[in-house]
Amino acid sequence: MQNAQKQYTAQDNARDSLLLRSTGMYMVRKLPPVSVTGLGQQVKLNLERTGIVTGVLLKVTVPVNVTAPATASEFGPYNFLNQIQYTDFAGLQRINTQGWLLHALNQFKGHKIFGNAVNYSGLPTTEKFLNTNITNVPTAIAAANMEFFLYVPLAYDPRQDLRGAVLAQAIYGEHYLTMQLPATLVGTDPLVSPYTAGTVALNGNITVQAYMEYIMPQSGANNLPLIDLQTIYALEGNMQDSTNITAGANKYLNWPNNRSILSALHVFDQAATGGTLNETDVNTVTLLGNSNTNIQELTPDVIRMRMRYMLGTDIASGVYYMPSRVQPITTQLYGNVQSVFNIATAGAGSYFLSQFESTYLSGTPLPGVIQG
């Protein structure tokens, strides 16, 4: 009688992950640049089929001509990517978010502020480092380049935790990034436009240069961390919701179901209609489970204080980051999980923009996220 196949366990995965991270060769492939001629377009960037892909570093170059002094958005220049998506070989969108939301998450995971167009108050030194071609947002009258880097993580932590890494050693199929560019460079909504005032025009082709980061196993297809490679590390963002936002009432933001949620990031934006992003337009923030259990009862200043501890300064106003990566909130266990904002003031055109960082096993049903 043939022996039953040995079950692959979490202990096996931990062993194989350690082996891959300690013996695999960490490599970076510079991909051919992609250029487009105008704003409002979608950019597609194909990734190579090689190794175990852990992330992609993007450099975006936008030639601009400033003809009247400009004001940079607090969320720039990363909001130039109004939407960024990663689609894997199975056609699954593992990442679907907005450029600044992704940049904010990278800052919180790294516990440091870096590369912002506007220096946040409270920083002991300026962010204007020696190299002006790493992050640059021209505001003075001149022709110059707006430039920035943005890291797109596919694995949770390439050096410590390979959950989400993409096995790309395939002979067919494709995986790729797509980016949606804004229709204009200057606008009233700081979450959408890299500039909020001035006269700024595109002055040439927009270029995206990608550097694909991957691990090349040294033992072939043997001893790969199968559970890590079958786990999706997901960033579900760019969830805009303008419904049922009324002063004195609760606004419910639903968390994705069937996930282990590592963090939630919400932005309450009244600036689209000329208002000011601040923390006085919200009374309380409650993390609610099963519609009747208050998991966390918070106020805006408590959340912002926690964020200050993480970063050493205050990030842009109107932003609320709620991490749970030490003990992920499993929405299968808690059922319907919601962030509940009790609204103090709400002008016309107000909306929430949300992003959820999570993991789940490949093949898990993907129910739609409906806001209420």
C-alpha positions in Angstrom: 0.0 0.0 0.0 1.4 3.4 -1.0 2.3 5.7 1.8 0.1 8.8 2.2 1.8 12.0 1.2 3.2 14.0 4.1 1.2 17.1 5.0 3.1 20.4 4.6 2.9 22.2 7.9 3.6 25.7 9.2 6.8 24.3 10.7 7.9 23.1 7.3 7.1 26.6 5.8 9.1 28.3 8.6 12.1 26.1 7.8 11.9 26.6 4.1 11.4 30.4 4.4 14.5 30.6 6.6 16.5 28.5 4.1 15.4 30.6 1.1 16.1 33.9 2.9 19.5 32.8 4.0 20.7 31.0 0.9 18.7 32.7 -1.9 20.4 35.4 -4.0 18.6 38.8 -3.5 18.6 40.4 -7.0 17.3 43.6 -8.6 16.4 43.8 -12.3 16.2 47.2 -14.0 13.2 47.0 -16.4 12.8 48.9 -19.6 11.3 52.4 -18.9 7.7 53.2 -19.9 6.8 56.6 -21.2 3.5 58.3 -22.0 2.8 61.6 -23.6 -0.1 63.1 -21.6 -2.0 63.3 -18.4 -5.1 61.2 -17.6 -3.6 58.1 -19.1 -3.1 54.6 -17.7 0.4 53.2 -17.7 1.0 49.5 -17.9 4.3 48.1 -16.7 5.0 44.4 -17.4 7.2 42.5 -14.9 9.5 39.7 -15.8 8.9 36.0 -15.2 11.9 35.1 -13.0 12.6 34.3 -9.4 10.4 35.0 -6.4 9.3 38.6 -6.7 9.2 40.5 -3.4 8.6 44.1 -4.5 9.0 46.8 -7.2 10.7 50.1 -6.8 9.3 52.8 -9.1 10.9 56.1 -10.1 8.5 58.5 -11.7 9.7 61.5 -13.7 7.3 64.3 -14.7 8.7 67.3 -16.7 6.7 70.4 -15.7 6.8 74.1 -16.5 5.8 76.3 -13.6 4.7 79.7 -15.0 3.1 81.1 -11.8 4.3 80.2 -8.2 2.8 76.9 -7.2 1.8 75.3 -3.9 2.6 71.6 -3.5 0.0 69.4 -1.9 0.7 67.8 1.4 0.0 64.5 -0.3 2.3 65.0 -3.2 4.0 64.0 -5.3 2.8 60.4 -4.7 -0.8 61.3 -5.4 0.3 61.8 -9.0 -0.5 58.1 -9.1 -4.2 58.4 -8.6 -4.4 54.6 -8.7 -1.8 51.8 -8.7 -2.6 48.1 -9.1 -0.6 44.9 -9.2 -2.2 42.0 -11.1 -0.7 38.5 -10.6 -0.5 35.5 -13.0 -4.0 34.4 -11.9 -5.5 37.8 -12.8 -6.0 38.7 -9.1 -5.4 42.3 -8.1 -3.3 42.0 -5.0 -2.7 45.7 -4.8 -5.3 48.3 -5.7 -4.7 51.6 -4.0 -3.6 55.2 -4.4 0.0 56.4 -4.5 0.0 58.5 -1.3 -1.8 55.9 0.7 0.9 53.4 -0.3 3.6 55.9 0.5 2.0 56.5 3.9 2.0 52.8 4.7 5.7 52.5 3.7 6.4 55.3 6.2 4.5 53.7 9.0 6.1 50.3 8.4 9.5 51.9 8.4 8.7 54.1 11.4 10.1 57.2 9.7 9.0 60.2 7.7 10.7 60.5 4.3 10.4 61.9 0.8 7.4 64.3 1.2 6.8 67.4 -0.9 5.9 69.4 2.1 7.9 69.4 5.3 5.6 68.4 8.2 5.8 70.7 11.2 7.7 69.1 14.1 10.5 67.7 12.1 13.9 68.6 13.7 15.5 69.1 10.3 14.5 69.7 6.7 13.8 66.9 4.3 15.7 68.9 1.6 18.6 66.5 1.3 21.6 66.8 -1.0 20.1 64.8 -3.9 17.3 66.7 -5.7 16.6 63.9 -8.1 15.2 61.6 -5.5 12.2 63.6 -4.4 11.6 66.9 -6.1 8.4 69.0 -6.5 9.2 72.3 -8.3 7.2 75.3 -7.1 9.2 78.3 -8.4 8.8 79.6 -11.9 11.0 77.4 -14.1 11.0 74.3 -16.2 12.1 71.3 -14.1 11.3 67.7 -13.3 8.9 66.5 -10.6 10.5 63.3 -9.4 9.8 60.7 -6.8 10.4 57.0 -5.8 7.6 54.7 -4.7 8.1 51.2 -3.4 5.4 48.6 -4.1 5.6 45.7 -1.7 4.5 42.3 -2.8 6.0 40.3 0.2 5.2 41.5 3.7 9.0 41.8 4.6 11.5 40.3 2.1 14.1 39.9 4.8 11.9 38.5 7.6 8.5 37.4 6.3 7.9 36.1 2.8 4.1 36.0 3.0 2.8 37.3 -0.4 6.0 36.8 -2.4 5.2 35.9 -6.0 6.6 32.8 -7.6 7.4 34.2 -11.1 9.4 31.3 -12.5 6.8 30.6 -15.2 7.1 29.9 -18.9 3.8 31.7 -19.8 1.4 34.2 -18.4 2.0 37.8 -17.2 2.0 39.9 -14.1 2.1 43.6 -14.2 1.5 47.0 -12.6 -0.9 49.6 -13.9 -1.0 53.2 -12.9 -3.7 55.8 -13.5 -2.4 59.4 -13.9 -4.3 62.5 -12.9 -6.2 64.6 -15.5 -4.6 67.8 -14.2 -1.5 68.8 -12.2 -3.3 71.6 -10.2 -6.6 71.1 -8.4 -8.5 72.0 -5.2 -8.4 68.5 -3.8 -5.0 67.8 -2.2 -5.5 64.0 -2.3 -5.9 64.0 -6.1 -3.6 66.7 -7.4 0.1 67.2 -6.7 -0.4 71.0 -6.7 -3.2 72.9 -5.0 -2.4 76.4 -6.5 -0.4 78.0 -9.2 0.0 77.4 -12.9 1.8 74.2 -13.8 1.8 72.4 -17.2 3.2 69.2 -18.4 6.5 69.8 -20.3 7.3 66.5 -21.9 6.9 62.7 -21.6 6.1 61.1 -18.3 8.5 58.3 -17.6 8.2 55.4 -15.1 11.4 53.4 -14.4 10.9 50.1 -12.5 13.4 48.1 -10.5 12.0 44.6 -9.8 13.3 43.0 -6.6 13.4 39.2 -6.4 15.0 36.2 -4.8 16.7 33.6 -6.9 16.6 30.2 -5.1 19.8 28.3 -5.1 18.2 24.9 -4.7 15.8 25.0 -7.6 12.2 24.3 -6.8 13.0 22.3 -3.7 12.3 23.6 -0.2 10.2 26.6 -1.2 8.0 28.1 1.5 4.7 26.9 0.0 2.4 28.5 2.6 4.1 31.9 2.1 3.8 31.7 -1.7 0.1 30.7 -1.4 -0.6 33.7 0.8 -1.8 36.9 -0.7 -0.4 40.1 0.8 -3.1 42.6 -0.2 -3.4 46.3 -0.2 -7.1 47.2 -0.9 -7.3 50.9 -1.0 -8.5 53.9 -3.1 -11.9 53.1 -1.5 -13.7 56.5 -1.8 -17.0 56.9 0.0 -19.1 60.1 0.2 -22.4 58.6 1.3 -24.2 59.3 4.6 -21.7 61.8 5.9 -23.7 64.2 8.1 -22.7 66.3 11.1 -23.7 64.7 14.4 -24.2 61.2 12.8 -22.1 58.1 12.6 -20.3 57.1 9.4 -19.6 53.4 9.1 -16.7 52.1 7.0 -16.8 48.4 6.4 -13.6 46.3 6.6 -13.0 43.6 4.0 -14.3 40.2 5.0 -12.3 36.9 5.1 -9.0 38.7 5.9 -6.4 39.0 8.5 -6.2 42.8 8.7 -2.8 44.3 9.5 -3.8 47.9 9.3 -6.5 50.4 8.3 -5.8 53.9 7.0 -8.6 56.4 6.6 -8.5 60.0 5.3 -11.5 62.3 6.0 -11.3 64.9 3.2 -13.3 68.1 3.2 -10.6 69.9 1.2 -12.1 68.9 -2.1 -14.5 71.8 -1.7 -12.0 74.3 -0.2 -12.3 73.1 3.4 -9.4 72.2 5.6 -8.2 68.8 6.6 -8.1 68.7 10.4 -9.0 66.6 13.4 -11.8 68.8 14.7 -14.3 67.6 12.2 -14.5 64.1 13.9 -15.7 63.5 17.5 -14.9 59.9 18.1 -13.5 56.8 16.2 -14.7 53.4 17.2 -13.6 50.0 16.0 -16.8 48.0 16.0 -17.1 44.2 15.7 -20.3 42.2 15.0 -22.3 45.5 15.1 -22.4 45.4 19.0 -18.8 45.0 20.3 -16.6 48.1 20.7 -13.2 46.7 20.2 -11.5 50.1 20.5 -13.0 53.4 21.6 -10.8 56.3 20.4 -10.7 60.0 19.8 -8.8 61.7 17.0 -6.1 63.1 19.3 -5.4 59.6 20.7 -5.0 58.1 17.2 -2.8 61.1 16.1 -0.7 60.7 19.3 -0.1 57.1 18.5 0.9 58.0 14.9 3.3 60.6 16.3 5.0 57.9 18.4 5.5 55.8 15.3 6.9 58.5 13.1 8.4 61.1 15.5 6.3 63.9 14.0 2.7 64.6 12.7 1.7 63.4 9.3 -0.7 65.3 7.1 -3.9 66.3 8.8 -7.1 64.3 8.3 -5.3 61.0 8.3 -6.1 58.2 10.8 -3.9 55.1 10.9 -5.1 52.1 12.9 -2.5 49.3 13.0 -3.2 45.7 14.2 -0.1 43.9 12.8 1.0 42.6 16.2 -2.3 40.8 16.6 -4.1 40.9 13.2 -7.9 41.4 13.3 -9.4 38.3 11.6 -12.6 39.3 10.0 -13.8 35.7 9.9 -13.7 35.7 13.7 -15.1 39.1 14.4 -17.7 39.0 11.6 -18.6 42.4 10.2 -15.8 44.8 11.4 -16.3 48.6 10.9 -14.5 51.8 11.6 -17.2 54.2 13.0 -16.5 57.9 12.7 -18.9 60.2 14.6 -18.9 63.3 12.4 -18.6 66.8 14.0 -18.7 68.9 10.8 -19.1 67.9 7.2 -19.1 70.3 4.2 -20.5 69.6 0.8 -18.3 67.2 -1.1 -16.7 65.5 1.9 -15.6 62.0 1.5 -13.5 59.2 3.1 -10.6 57.5 1.4 -9.5 54.2 2.9 -6.9 51.5 2.6 -6.7 48.1 4.2 -3.5 46.0 4.5 -4.2 42.3 4.9 -3.3 38.7 4.2 -5.4 35.7 3.2 -4.7 32.4 1.6 -5.0 32.1 -2.2 -8.4 30.8 -3.3 -10.2 32.6 -0.5 -13.5 34.1 -1.8 -13.2 37.8 -2.5 -16.5 39.4 -1.4 -17.1 42.9 -2.5 -16.6 45.7 0.0 -19.7 47.8 0.3 -19.6 51.0 2.3 -22.5 52.3 4.3 
